[in-house]
Amino acid sequence: MSGRPLAIRHAGQIWVVAEDPVQWFTRDSWWDTRRSAPVGIGNVVDIEHWRVQVRLGSSSSALRTFELRREPLSEQWLLESIAHG
């Protein structure tokens, strides 16, 4: 679950990361969600984001930009948006 994304499975296809991805973090507004966690569980407020430029298998397919997000304590990534180019 850690490290840089290399490929993304979306809509039954594998999208290969073609450029260096960009990572950043935002903070969960825990005071609004009232999310709680047992003491010592780890970081429960940082939301991890990645912006990756991907293409379908061949180098001739058009680039698309996917933005991904993972909520604190989640095992799954969410696809925030897809843009061309």
ABEGO torsion letter per residue (X at the ends): XBEBBABBBBGGBBBBBABBBBBBBBBBBAAAAGBBBBBGAEBAABBBBBBBBBBBABAABBBBBBBBBBBBGBABBBBABBBBX
